[in-house]
Amino acid sequence: MKMRALVRTGHAPQNLSLLRRIALNALNLEQSFKRSNRQKSNRAAMDNNYMLTILAACLYDNHDASKASCQ
């Protein structure tokens, strides 16, 4: 059975969509590496310290309602 078929059944599409939005919001909040989200994502995949930087930027946001949040 292909993984693609499993993604299209049940609540999987909505769940994966939510995870993608959270990941994109986290990438947008991280500002120390001024690159595209694709480049940030690739760097985070190769560098665990940078991935932690992205997560920290998401968690320690100033909680300003006008900004995108990771929630």
CHARMM-style PDB file with segment names, atoms N, HN, CA, C and O in Angstrom:
ATOM      1  N   MET     1       0.841  -1.170   0.000  1.00  0.00      PROA
ATOM      2  CA  MET     1       0.000   0.000   0.000  1.00  0.00      PROA
ATOM      3  C   MET     1       0.895   1.245   0.000  1.00  0.00      PROA
ATOM      4  O   MET     1       1.853   1.340   0.766  1.00  0.00      PROA
ATOM      5  N   LYS     2       0.564   2.176  -0.859  1.00  0.00      PROA
ATOM      6  HN  LYS     2      -0.215   2.100  -1.481  1.00  0.00      PROA
ATOM      7  CA  LYS     2       1.343   3.405  -0.956  1.00  0.00      PROA
ATOM      8  C   LYS     2       0.976   4.372   0.157  1.00  0.00      PROA
ATOM      9  O   LYS     2      -0.162   4.406   0.627  1.00  0.00      PROA
ATOM     10  N   MET     3       1.959   5.153   0.566  1.00  0.00      PROA
ATOM     11  HN  MET     3       2.883   5.126   0.185  1.00  0.00      PROA
ATOM     12  CA  MET     3       1.731   6.135   1.623  1.00  0.00      PROA
ATOM     13  C   MET     3       0.768   7.221   1.148  1.00  0.00      PROA
ATOM     14  O   MET     3      -0.005   7.748   1.948  1.00  0.00      PROA
ATOM     15  N   ARG     4       0.801   7.557  -0.119  1.00  0.00      PROA
ATOM     16  HN  ARG     4       1.429   7.128  -0.769  1.00  0.00      PROA
ATOM     17  CA  ARG     4      -0.065   8.594  -0.652  1.00  0.00      PROA
ATOM     18  C   ARG     4      -1.534   8.253  -0.433  1.00  0.00      PROA
ATOM     19  O   ARG     4      -2.339   9.139  -0.147  1.00  0.00      PROA
ATOM     20  N   ALA     5      -1.885   6.995  -0.564  1.00  0.00      PROA
ATOM     21  HN  ALA     5      -1.231   6.275  -0.797  1.00  0.00      PROA
ATOM     22  CA  ALA     5      -3.265   6.583  -0.363  1.00  0.00      PROA
ATOM     23  C   ALA     5      -3.681   6.780   1.090  1.00  0.00      PROA
ATOM     24  O   ALA     5      -4.829   7.138   1.354  1.00  0.00      PROA
ATOM     25  N   LEU     6      -2.781   6.555   2.030  1.00  0.00      PROA
ATOM     26  HN  LEU     6      -1.848   6.264   1.816  1.00  0.00      PROA
ATOM     27  CA  LEU     6      -3.110   6.722   3.438  1.00  0.00      PROA
ATOM     28  C   LEU     6      -3.304   8.192   3.797  1.00  0.00      PROA
ATOM     29  O   LEU     6      -4.084   8.515   4.692  1.00  0.00      PROA
ATOM     30  N   VAL     7      -2.608   9.072   3.111  1.00  0.00      PROA
ATOM     31  HN  VAL     7      -1.974   8.810   2.384  1.00  0.00      PROA
ATOM     32  CA  VAL     7      -2.710  10.499   3.397  1.00  0.00      PROA
ATOM     33  C   VAL     7      -4.062  11.046   2.963  1.00  0.00      PROA
ATOM     34  O   VAL     7      -4.502  12.070   3.487  1.00  0.00      PROA
ATOM     35  N   ARG     8      -4.708  10.414   2.053  1.00  0.00      PROA
ATOM     36  HN  ARG     8      -4.350   9.582   1.628  1.00  0.00      PROA
ATOM     37  CA  ARG     8      -5.973  10.917   1.513  1.00  0.00      PROA
ATOM     38  C   ARG     8      -7.206  10.374   2.228  1.00  0.00      PROA
ATOM     39  O   ARG     8      -8.329  10.695   1.840  1.00  0.00      PROA
ATOM     40  N   THR     9      -7.020   9.564   3.255  1.00  0.00      PROA
ATOM     41  HN  THR     9      -6.107   9.303   3.570  1.00  0.00      PROA
ATOM     42  CA  THR     9      -8.175   8.949   3.910  1.00  0.00      PROA
ATOM     43  C   THR     9      -8.381   9.519   5.310  1.00  0.00      PROA
ATOM     44  O   THR     9      -7.435   9.971   5.955  1.00  0.00      PROA
ATOM     45  N   GLY    10      -9.609   9.491   5.760  1.00  0.00      PROA
ATOM     46  HN  GLY    10     -10.377   9.124   5.236  1.00  0.00      PROA
ATOM     47  CA  GLY    10      -9.940   9.902   7.119  1.00  0.00      PROA
ATOM     48  C   GLY    10      -9.611  11.360   7.387  1.00  0.00      PROA
ATOM     49  O   GLY    10      -9.882  12.241   6.570  1.00  0.00      PROA
ATOM     50  N   HSD    11      -9.020  11.593   8.555  1.00  0.00      PROA
ATOM     51  HN  HSD    11      -8.800  10.878   9.218  1.00  0.00      PROA
ATOM     52  CA  HSD    11      -8.664  12.945   8.975  1.00  0.00      PROA
ATOM     53  C   HSD    11      -7.235  13.304   8.607  1.00  0.00      PROA
ATOM     54  O   HSD    11      -6.770  14.390   8.952  1.00  0.00      PROA
ATOM     55  N   ALA    12      -6.538  12.432   7.926  1.00  0.00      PROA
ATOM     56  HN  ALA    12      -6.916  11.549   7.646  1.00  0.00      PROA
ATOM     57  CA  ALA    12      -5.131  12.664   7.596  1.00  0.00      PROA
ATOM     58  C   ALA    12      -4.898  13.948   6.806  1.00  0.00      PROA
ATOM     59  O   ALA    12      -3.947  14.662   7.126  1.00  0.00      PROA
ATOM     60  N   PRO    13      -5.696  14.292   5.799  1.00  0.00      PROA
ATOM     61  CA  PRO    13      -5.437  15.535   5.059  1.00  0.00      PROA
ATOM     62  C   PRO    13      -5.490  16.779   5.943  1.00  0.00      PROA
ATOM     63  O   PRO    13      -4.641  17.663   5.826  1.00  0.00      PROA
ATOM     64  N   GLN    14      -6.482  16.848   6.825  1.00  0.00      PROA
ATOM     65  HN  GLN    14      -7.171  16.130   6.921  1.00  0.00      PROA
ATOM     66  CA  GLN    14      -6.587  18.003   7.713  1.00  0.00      PROA
ATOM     67  C   GLN    14      -5.436  18.039   8.715  1.00  0.00      PROA
ATOM     68  O   GLN    14      -4.896  19.106   9.006  1.00  0.00      PROA
ATOM     69  N   ASN    15      -5.061  16.870   9.242  1.00  0.00      PROA
ATOM     70  HN  ASN    15      -5.499  16.003   9.006  1.00  0.00      PROA
ATOM     71  CA  ASN    15      -3.972  16.813  10.214  1.00  0.00      PROA
ATOM     72  C   ASN    15      -2.643  17.236   9.590  1.00  0.00      PROA
ATOM     73  O   ASN    15      -1.886  17.997  10.191  1.00  0.00      PROA
ATOM     74  N   LEU    16      -2.364  16.746   8.391  1.00  0.00      PROA
ATOM     75  HN  LEU    16      -2.980  16.128   7.902  1.00  0.00      PROA
ATOM     76  CA  LEU    16      -1.122  17.110   7.730  1.00  0.00      PROA
ATOM     77  C   LEU    16      -1.116  18.580   7.326  1.00  0.00      PROA
ATOM     78  O   LEU    16      -0.072  19.231   7.365  1.00  0.00      PROA
ATOM     79  N   SER    17      -2.262  19.100   6.945  1.00  0.00      PROA
ATOM     80  HN  SER    17      -3.110  18.572   6.914  1.00  0.00      PROA
ATOM     81  CA  SER    17      -2.372  20.520   6.613  1.00  0.00      PROA
ATOM     82  C   SER    17      -2.051  21.378   7.832  1.00  0.00      PROA
ATOM     83  O   SER    17      -1.345  22.380   7.718  1.00  0.00      PROA
ATOM     84  N   LEU    18      -2.558  20.995   8.981  1.00  0.00      PROA
ATOM     85  HN  LEU    18      -3.132  20.181   9.073  1.00  0.00      PROA
ATOM     86  CA  LEU    18      -2.280  21.727  10.217  1.00  0.00      PROA
ATOM     87  C   LEU    18      -0.794  21.688  10.552  1.00  0.00      PROA
ATOM     88  O   LEU    18      -0.215  22.710  10.921  1.00  0.00      PROA
ATOM     89  N   LEU    19      -0.175  20.524  10.428  1.00  0.00      PROA
ATOM     90  HN  LEU    19      -0.645  19.694  10.128  1.00  0.00      PROA
ATOM     91  CA  LEU    19       1.260  20.409  10.703  1.00  0.00      PROA
ATOM     92  C   LEU    19       2.085  21.258   9.737  1.00  0.00      PROA
ATOM     93  O   LEU    19       3.071  21.873  10.144  1.00  0.00      PROA
ATOM     94  N   ARG    20       1.693  21.296   8.468  1.00  0.00      PROA
ATOM     95  HN  ARG    20       0.892  20.796   8.138  1.00  0.00      PROA
ATOM     96  CA  ARG    20       2.404  22.134   7.496  1.00  0.00      PROA
ATOM     97  C   ARG    20       2.308  23.606   7.855  1.00  0.00      PROA
ATOM     98  O   ARG    20       3.297  24.334   7.769  1.00  0.00      PROA
ATOM     99  N   ARG    21       1.115  24.052   8.259  1.00  0.00      PROA
ATOM    100  HN  ARG    21       0.311  23.461   8.329  1.00  0.00      PROA
ATOM    101  CA  ARG    21       0.945  25.461   8.642  1.00  0.00      PROA
ATOM    102  C   ARG    21       1.762  25.814   9.874  1.00  0.00      PROA
ATOM    103  O   ARG    21       2.347  26.895   9.941  1.00  0.00      PROA
ATOM    104  N   ILE    22       1.810  24.917  10.844  1.00  0.00      PROA
ATOM    105  HN  ILE    22       1.335  24.039  10.790  1.00  0.00      PROA
ATOM    106  CA  ILE    22       2.618  25.159  12.046  1.00  0.00      PROA
ATOM    107  C   ILE    22       4.086  25.277  11.668  1.00  0.00      PROA
ATOM    108  O   ILE    22       4.786  26.168  12.151  1.00  0.00      PROA
ATOM    109  N   ALA    23       4.556  24.378  10.802  1.00  0.00      PROA
ATOM    110  HN  ALA    23       3.988  23.654  10.410  1.00  0.00      PROA
ATOM    111  CA  ALA    23       5.960  24.406  10.380  1.00  0.00      PROA
ATOM    112  C   ALA    23       6.278  25.692   9.620  1.00  0.00      PROA
ATOM    113  O   ALA    23       7.323  26.299   9.852  1.00  0.00      PROA
ATOM    114  N   LEU    24       5.402  26.112   8.727  1.00  0.00      PROA
ATOM    115  HN  LEU    24       4.553  25.619   8.539  1.00  0.00      PROA
ATOM    116  CA  LEU    24       5.638  27.349   7.978  1.00  0.00      PROA
ATOM    117  C   LEU    24       5.621  28.572   8.881  1.00  0.00      PROA
ATOM    118  O   LEU    24       6.420  29.489   8.695  1.00  0.00      PROA
ATOM    119  N   ASN    25       4.725  28.597   9.850  1.00  0.00      PROA
ATOM    120  HN  ASN    25       4.075  27.852  10.001  1.00  0.00      PROA
ATOM    121  CA  ASN    25       4.695  29.716  10.794  1.00  0.00      PROA
ATOM    122  C   ASN    25       5.979  29.766  11.607  1.00  0.00      PROA
ATOM    123  O   ASN    25       6.515  30.846  11.853  1.00  0.00      PROA
ATOM    124  N   ALA    26       6.479  28.606  12.025  1.00  0.00      PROA
ATOM    125  HN  ALA    26       6.044  27.729  11.824  1.00  0.00      PROA
ATOM    126  CA  ALA    26       7.728  28.567  12.781  1.00  0.00      PROA
ATOM    127  C   ALA    26       8.880  29.069  11.927  1.00  0.00      PROA
ATOM    128  O   ALA    26       9.728  29.815  12.415  1.00  0.00      PROA
ATOM    129  N   LEU    27       8.925  28.674  10.661  1.00  0.00      PROA
ATOM    130  HN  LEU    27       8.235  28.068  10.264  1.00  0.00      PROA
ATOM    131  CA  LEU    27       9.988  29.150   9.767  1.00  0.00      PROA
ATOM    132  C   LEU    27       9.889  30.661   9.563  1.00  0.00      PROA
ATOM    133  O   LEU    27      10.914  31.339   9.491  1.00  0.00      PROA
ATOM    134  N   ASN    28       8.695  31.187   9.470  1.00  0.00      PROA
ATOM    135  HN  ASN    28       7.863  30.636   9.528  1.00  0.00      PROA
ATOM    136  CA  ASN    28       8.518  32.629   9.284  1.00  0.00      PROA
ATOM    137  C   ASN    28       8.941  33.427  10.517  1.00  0.00      PROA
ATOM    138  O   ASN    28       9.431  34.549  10.388  1.00  0.00      PROA
ATOM    139  N   LEU    29       8.755  32.860  11.704  1.00  0.00      PROA
ATOM    140  HN  LEU    29       8.356  31.949  11.808  1.00  0.00      PROA
ATOM    141  CA  LEU    29       9.114  33.568  12.928  1.00  0.00      PROA
ATOM    142  C   LEU    29      10.621  33.626  13.145  1.00  0.00      PROA
ATOM    143  O   LEU    29      11.114  34.556  13.782  1.00  0.00      PROA
ATOM    144  N   GLU    30      11.349  32.664  12.635  1.00  0.00      PROA
ATOM    145  HN  GLU    30      10.949  31.908  12.117  1.00  0.00      PROA
ATOM    146  CA  GLU    30      12.805  32.622  12.819  1.00  0.00      PROA
ATOM    147  C   GLU    30      13.442  33.625  11.866  1.00  0.00      PROA
ATOM    148  O   GLU    30      13.297  33.505  10.649  1.00  0.00      PROA
ATOM    149  N   GLN    31      14.150  34.618  12.416  1.00  0.00      PROA
ATOM    150  HN  GLN    31      14.268  34.715  13.405  1.00  0.00      PROA
ATOM    151  CA  GLN    31      14.674  35.708  11.604  1.00  0.00      PROA
ATOM    152  C   GLN    31      16.197  35.793  11.559  1.00  0.00      PROA
ATOM    153  O   GLN    31      16.726  36.693  10.907  1.00  0.00      PROA
ATOM    154  N   SER    32      16.923  34.895  12.225  1.00  0.00      PROA
ATOM    155  HN  SER    32      16.493  34.164  12.754  1.00  0.00      PROA
ATOM    156  CA  SER    32      18.383  35.009  12.242  1.00  0.00      PROA
ATOM    157  C   SER    32      19.010  34.588  10.915  1.00  0.00      PROA
ATOM    158  O   SER    32      20.116  35.025  10.596  1.00  0.00      PROA
ATOM    159  N   PHE    33      18.333  33.757  10.143  1.00  0.00      PROA
ATOM    160  HN  PHE    33      17.435  33.402  10.402  1.00  0.00      PROA
ATOM    161  CA  PHE    33      18.837  33.258   8.859  1.00  0.00      PROA
ATOM    162  C   PHE    33      17.934  33.840   7.777  1.00  0.00      PROA
ATOM    163  O   PHE    33      16.855  33.306   7.522  1.00  0.00      PROA
ATOM    164  N   LYS    34      18.361  34.925   7.140  1.00  0.00      PROA
ATOM    165  HN  LYS    34      19.238  35.359   7.347  1.00  0.00      PROA
ATOM    166  CA  LYS    34      17.531  35.650   6.176  1.00  0.00      PROA
ATOM    167  C   LYS    34      17.544  34.943   4.818  1.00  0.00      PROA
ATOM    168  O   LYS    34      18.240  35.361   3.893  1.00  0.00      PROA
ATOM    169  N   ARG    35      16.780  33.888   4.718  1.00  0.00      PROA
ATOM    170  HN  ARG    35      16.214  33.548   5.469  1.00  0.00      PROA
ATOM    171  CA  ARG    35      16.671  33.118   3.482  1.00  0.00      PROA
ATOM    172  C   ARG    35      15.209  32.726   3.273  1.00  0.00      PROA
ATOM    173  O   ARG    35      14.352  33.037   4.100  1.00  0.00      PROA
ATOM    174  N   SER    36      14.933  32.049   2.175  1.00  0.00      PROA
ATOM    175  HN  SER    36      15.629  31.796   1.503  1.00  0.00      PROA
ATOM    176  CA  SER    36      13.571  31.595   1.899  1.00  0.00      PROA
ATOM    177  C   SER    36      13.195  30.470   2.862  1.00  0.00      PROA
ATOM    178  O   SER    36      14.056  29.850   3.487  1.00  0.00      PROA
ATOM    179  N   ASN    37      11.898  30.225   2.966  1.00  0.00      PROA
ATOM    180  HN  ASN    37      11.199  30.729   2.459  1.00  0.00      PROA
ATOM    181  CA  ASN    37      11.437  29.137   3.828  1.00  0.00      PROA
ATOM    182  C   ASN    37      11.974  27.789   3.355  1.00  0.00      PROA
ATOM    183  O   ASN    37      12.257  26.915   4.174  1.00  0.00      PROA
ATOM    184  N   ARG    38      12.114  27.616   2.063  1.00  0.00      PROA
ATOM    185  HN  ARG    38      11.885  28.326   1.398  1.00  0.00      PROA
ATOM    186  CA  ARG    38      12.658  26.368   1.537  1.00  0.00      PROA
ATOM    187  C   ARG    38      14.106  26.169   1.995  1.00  0.00      PROA
ATOM    188  O   ARG    38      14.490  25.073   2.403  1.00  0.00      PROA
ATOM    189  N   GLN    39      14.900  27.236   1.924  1.00  0.00      PROA
ATOM    190  HN  GLN    39      14.588  28.126   1.592  1.00  0.00      PROA
ATOM    191  CA  GLN    39      16.285  27.139   2.366  1.00  0.00      PROA
ATOM    192  C   GLN    39      16.371  26.926   3.873  1.00  0.00      PROA
ATOM    193  O   GLN    39      17.214  26.164   4.345  1.00  0.00      PROA
ATOM    194  N   LYS    40      15.501  27.596   4.630  1.00  0.00      PROA
ATOM    195  HN  LYS    40      14.815  28.215   4.246  1.00  0.00      PROA
ATOM    196  CA  LYS    40      15.471  27.396   6.069  1.00  0.00      PROA
ATOM    197  C   LYS    40      15.090  25.953   6.404  1.00  0.00      PROA
ATOM    198  O   LYS    40      15.679  25.335   7.291  1.00  0.00      PROA
ATOM    199  N   SER    41      14.109  25.434   5.691  1.00  0.00      PROA
ATOM    200  HN  SER    41      13.631  25.936   4.971  1.00  0.00      PROA
ATOM    201  CA  SER    41      13.662  24.063   5.927  1.00  0.00      PROA
ATOM    202  C   SER    41      14.770  23.064   5.623  1.00  0.00      PROA
ATOM    203  O   SER    41      14.995  22.129   6.391  1.00  0.00      PROA
ATOM    204  N   ASN    42      15.458  23.260   4.509  1.00  0.00      PROA
ATOM    205  HN  ASN    42      15.275  24.019   3.885  1.00  0.00      PROA
ATOM    206  CA  ASN    42      16.565  22.356   4.161  1.00  0.00      PROA
ATOM    207  C   ASN    42      17.685  22.435   5.187  1.00  0.00      PROA
ATOM    208  O   ASN    42      18.262  21.413   5.559  1.00  0.00      PROA
ATOM    209  N   ARG    43      17.993  23.642   5.646  1.00  0.00      PROA
ATOM    210  HN  ARG    43      17.524  24.472   5.344  1.00  0.00      PROA
ATOM    211  CA  ARG    43      19.051  23.794   6.647  1.00  0.00      PROA
ATOM    212  C   ARG    43      18.647  23.128   7.955  1.00  0.00      PROA
ATOM    213  O   ARG    43      19.470  22.479   8.600  1.00  0.00      PROA
ATOM    214  N   ALA    44      17.385  23.282   8.353  1.00  0.00      PROA
ATOM    215  HN  ALA    44      16.716  23.809   7.830  1.00  0.00      PROA
ATOM    216  CA  ALA    44      16.903  22.653   9.587  1.00  0.00      PROA
ATOM    217  C   ALA    44      16.948  21.133   9.491  1.00  0.00      PROA
ATOM    218  O   ALA    44      17.189  20.453  10.488  1.00  0.00      PROA
ATOM    219  N   ALA    45      16.716  20.599   8.291  1.00  0.00      PROA
ATOM    220  HN  ALA    45      16.520  21.152   7.481  1.00  0.00      PROA
ATOM    221  CA  ALA    45      16.770  19.149   8.104  1.00  0.00      PROA
ATOM    222  C   ALA    45      18.183  18.612   8.275  1.00  0.00      PROA
ATOM    223  O   ALA    45      18.364  17.460   8.668  1.00  0.00      PROA
ATOM    224  N   MET    46      19.192  19.441   7.981  1.00  0.00      PROA
ATOM    225  HN  MET    46      19.044  20.377   7.662  1.00  0.00      PROA
ATOM    226  CA  MET    46      20.585  19.002   8.069  1.00  0.00      PROA
ATOM    227  C   MET    46      21.270  19.417   9.361  1.00  0.00      PROA
ATOM    228  O   MET    46      22.290  18.836   9.729  1.00  0.00      PROA
ATOM    229  N   ASP    47      20.734  20.404  10.053  1.00  0.00      PROA
ATOM    230  HN  ASP    47      19.905  20.877   9.754  1.00  0.00      PROA
ATOM    231  CA  ASP    47      21.407  20.969  11.217  1.00  0.00      PROA
ATOM    232  C   ASP    47      20.444  20.991  12.407  1.00  0.00      PROA
ATOM    233  O   ASP    47      19.523  21.807  12.451  1.00  0.00      PROA
ATOM    234  N   ASN    48      20.660  20.097  13.361  1.00  0.00      PROA
ATOM    235  HN  ASN    48      21.407  19.434  13.325  1.00  0.00      PROA
ATOM    236  CA  ASN    48      19.766  20.013  14.517  1.00  0.00      PROA
ATOM    237  C   ASN    48      19.786  21.280  15.358  1.00  0.00      PROA
ATOM    238  O   ASN    48      18.761  21.652  15.930  1.00  0.00      PROA
ATOM    239  N   ASN    49      20.921  21.945  15.443  1.00  0.00      PROA
ATOM    240  HN  ASN    49      21.753  21.643  14.978  1.00  0.00      PROA
ATOM    241  CA  ASN    49      20.991  23.182  16.217  1.00  0.00      PROA
ATOM    242  C   ASN    49      20.120  24.267  15.589  1.00  0.00      PROA
ATOM    243  O   ASN    49      19.466  25.029  16.302  1.00  0.00      PROA
ATOM    244  N   TYR    50      20.108  24.340  14.268  1.00  0.00      PROA
ATOM    245  HN  TYR    50      20.639  23.722  13.688  1.00  0.00      PROA
ATOM    246  CA  TYR    50      19.252  25.323  13.603  1.00  0.00      PROA
ATOM    247  C   TYR    50      17.773  24.960  13.793  1.00  0.00      PROA
ATOM    248  O   TYR    50      16.934  25.848  13.941  1.00  0.00      PROA
ATOM    249  N   MET    51      17.457  23.677  13.788  1.00  0.00      PROA
ATOM    250  HN  MET    51      18.139  22.956  13.667  1.00  0.00      PROA
ATOM    251  CA  MET    51      16.080  23.253  14.029  1.00  0.00      PROA
ATOM    252  C   MET    51      15.642  23.700  15.429  1.00  0.00      PROA
ATOM    253  O   MET    51      14.509  24.145  15.611  1.00  0.00      PROA
ATOM    254  N   LEU    52      16.524  23.584  16.404  1.00  0.00      PROA
ATOM    255  HN  LEU    52      17.445  23.223  16.257  1.00  0.00      PROA
ATOM    256  CA  LEU    52      16.207  24.042  17.754  1.00  0.00      PROA
ATOM    257  C   LEU    52      16.038  25.561  17.794  1.00  0.00      PROA
ATOM    258  O   LEU    52      15.227  26.079  18.561  1.00  0.00      PROA
ATOM    259  N   THR    53      16.806  26.274  16.965  1.00  0.00      PROA
ATOM    260  HN  THR    53      17.466  25.854  16.342  1.00  0.00      PROA
ATOM    261  CA  THR    53      16.665  27.729  16.874  1.00  0.00      PROA
ATOM    262  C   THR    53      15.283  28.099  16.355  1.00  0.00      PROA
ATOM    263  O   THR    53      14.658  29.036  16.852  1.00  0.00      PROA
ATOM    264  N   ILE    54      14.812  27.370  15.367  1.00  0.00      PROA
ATOM    265  HN  ILE    54      15.319  26.609  14.963  1.00  0.00      PROA
ATOM    266  CA  ILE    54      13.474  27.613  14.818  1.00  0.00      PROA
ATOM    267  C   ILE    54      12.411  27.345  15.871  1.00  0.00      PROA
ATOM    268  O   ILE    54      11.484  28.138  16.042  1.00  0.00      PROA
ATOM    269  N   LEU    55      12.544  26.229  16.576  1.00  0.00      PROA
ATOM    270  HN  LEU    55      13.296  25.585  16.437  1.00  0.00      PROA
ATOM    271  CA  LEU    55      11.567  25.903  17.613  1.00  0.00      PROA
ATOM    272  C   LEU    55      11.598  26.925  18.745  1.00  0.00      PROA
ATOM    273  O   LEU    55      10.550  27.282  19.285  1.00  0.00      PROA
ATOM    274  N   ALA    56      12.784  27.395  19.108  1.00  0.00      PROA
ATOM    275  HN  ALA    56      13.635  27.105  18.670  1.00  0.00      PROA
ATOM    276  CA  ALA    56      12.899  28.406  20.157  1.00  0.00      PROA
ATOM    277  C   ALA    56      12.247  29.707  19.721  1.00  0.00      PROA
ATOM    278  O   ALA    56      11.594  30.367  20.529  1.00  0.00      PROA
ATOM    279  N   ALA    57      12.409  30.089  18.459  1.00  0.00      PROA
ATOM    280  HN  ALA    57      12.939  29.553  17.803  1.00  0.00      PROA
ATOM    281  CA  ALA    57      11.783  31.309  17.948  1.00  0.00      PROA
ATOM    282  C   ALA    57      10.266  31.191  18.026  1.00  0.00      PROA
ATOM    283  O   ALA    57       9.570  32.176  18.274  1.00  0.00      PROA
ATOM    284  N   CYS    58       9.771  30.008  17.819  1.00  0.00      PROA
ATOM    285  HN  CYS    58      10.336  29.208  17.617  1.00  0.00      PROA
ATOM    286  CA  CYS    58       8.330  29.763  17.886  1.00  0.00      PROA
ATOM    287  C   CYS    58       7.834  29.817  19.327  1.00  0.00      PROA
ATOM    288  O   CYS    58       6.787  30.401  19.603  1.00  0.00      PROA
ATOM    289  N   LEU    59       8.577  29.216  20.235  1.00  0.00      PROA
ATOM    290  HN  LEU    59       9.428  28.741  20.010  1.00  0.00      PROA
ATOM    291  CA  LEU    59       8.141  29.132  21.619  1.00  0.00      PROA
ATOM    292  C   LEU    59       8.302  30.443  22.369  1.00  0.00      PROA
ATOM    293  O   LEU    59       7.467  30.790  23.204  1.00  0.00      PROA
ATOM    294  N   TYR    60       9.372  31.173  22.076  1.00  0.00      PROA
ATOM    295  HN  TYR    60      10.050  30.890  21.397  1.00  0.00      PROA
ATOM    296  CA  TYR    60       9.673  32.374  22.828  1.00  0.00      PROA
ATOM    297  C   TYR    60       9.301  33.636  22.063  1.00  0.00      PROA
ATOM    298  O   TYR    60       9.964  34.665  22.193  1.00  0.00      PROA
ATOM    299  N   ASP    61       8.251  33.557  21.272  1.00  0.00      PROA
ATOM    300  HN  ASP    61       7.713  32.721  21.167  1.00  0.00      PROA
ATOM    301  CA  ASP    61       7.728  34.726  20.578  1.00  0.00      PROA
ATOM    302  C   ASP    61       7.180  35.695  21.627  1.00  0.00      PROA
ATOM    303  O   ASP    61       6.850  35.287  22.740  1.00  0.00      PROA
ATOM    304  N   ASN    62       7.085  36.956  21.277  1.00  0.00      PROA
ATOM    305  HN  ASN    62       7.353  37.288  20.373  1.00  0.00      PROA
ATOM    306  CA  ASN    62       6.619  37.969  22.220  1.00  0.00      PROA
ATOM    307  C   ASN    62       5.123  37.890  22.477  1.00  0.00      PROA
ATOM    308  O   ASN    62       4.585  38.727  23.200  1.00  0.00      PROA
ATOM    309  N   HSD    63       4.447  36.921  21.913  1.00  0.00      PROA
ATOM    310  HN  HSD    63       4.885  36.240  21.325  1.00  0.00      PROA
ATOM    311  CA  HSD    63       3.010  36.720  22.074  1.00  0.00      PROA
ATOM    312  C   HSD    63       2.225  37.932  21.606  1.00  0.00      PROA
ATOM    313  O   HSD    63       1.182  38.267  22.168  1.00  0.00      PROA
ATOM    314  N   ASP    64       2.736  38.585  20.572  1.00  0.00      PROA
ATOM    315  HN  ASP    64       3.583  38.313  20.116  1.00  0.00      PROA
ATOM    316  CA  ASP    64       2.043  39.725  19.974  1.00  0.00      PROA
ATOM    317  C   ASP    64       0.916  39.178  19.096  1.00  0.00      PROA
ATOM    318  O   ASP    64       1.161  38.339  18.229  1.00  0.00      PROA
ATOM    319  N   ALA    65      -0.288  39.634  19.307  1.00  0.00      PROA
ATOM    320  HN  ALA    65      -0.488  40.316  20.011  1.00  0.00      PROA
ATOM    321  CA  ALA    65      -1.449  39.099  18.598  1.00  0.00      PROA
ATOM    322  C   ALA    65      -1.385  39.412  17.101  1.00  0.00      PROA
ATOM    323  O   ALA    65      -2.019  38.718  16.306  1.00  0.00      PROA
ATOM    324  N   SER    66      -0.630  40.446  16.703  1.00  0.00      PROA
ATOM    325  HN  SER    66      -0.115  41.009  17.349  1.00  0.00      PROA
ATOM    326  CA  SER    66      -0.577  40.802  15.289  1.00  0.00      PROA
ATOM    327  C   SER    66       0.362  39.902  14.505  1.00  0.00      PROA
ATOM    328  O   SER    66       0.289  39.872  13.277  1.00  0.00      PROA
ATOM    329  N   LYS    67       1.245  39.164  15.180  1.00  0.00      PROA
ATOM    330  HN  LYS    67       1.303  39.189  16.178  1.00  0.00      PROA
ATOM    331  CA  LYS    67       2.181  38.278  14.502  1.00  0.00      PROA
ATOM    332  C   LYS    67       1.567  36.897  14.315  1.00  0.00      PROA
ATOM    333  O   LYS    67       0.646  36.504  15.031  1.00  0.00      PROA
ATOM    334  N   ALA    68       2.096  36.174  13.342  1.00  0.00      PROA
ATOM    335  HN  ALA    68       2.844  36.493  12.760  1.00  0.00      PROA
ATOM    336  CA  ALA    68       1.691  34.780  13.172  1.00  0.00      PROA
ATOM    337  C   ALA    68       2.283  33.990  14.323  1.00  0.00      PROA
ATOM    338  O   ALA    68       3.404  34.260  14.753  1.00  0.00      PROA
ATOM    339  N   SER    69       1.547  33.026  14.820  1.00  0.00      PROA
ATOM    340  HN  SER    69       0.636  32.807  14.471  1.00  0.00      PROA
ATOM    341  CA  SER    69       2.059  32.205  15.914  1.00  0.00      PROA
ATOM    342  C   SER    69       2.151  30.763  15.459  1.00  0.00      PROA
ATOM    343  O   SER    69       1.643  30.397  14.399  1.00  0.00      PROA
ATOM    344  N   CYS    70       2.792  29.964  16.257  1.00  0.00      PROA
ATOM    345  HN  CYS    70       3.205  30.261  17.119  1.00  0.00      PROA
ATOM    346  CA  CYS    70       2.979  28.554  15.932  1.00  0.00      PROA
ATOM    347  C   CYS    70       1.828  27.712  16.439  1.00  0.00      PROA
ATOM    348  O   CYS    70       1.897  26.484  16.387  1.00  0.00      PROA
ATOM    349  N   GLN    71       0.791  28.331  16.918  1.00  0.00      PROA
ATOM    350  HN  GLN    71       0.735  29.328  16.959  1.00  0.00      PROA
ATOM    351  CA  GLN    71      -0.318  27.561  17.493  1.00  0.00      PROA
ATOM    352  C   GLN    71      -1.479  27.540  16.555  1.00  0.00      PROA
ATOM    353  OT1 GLN    71      -2.510  26.941  16.862  1.00  0.00      PROA
TER     354      GLN     71
END
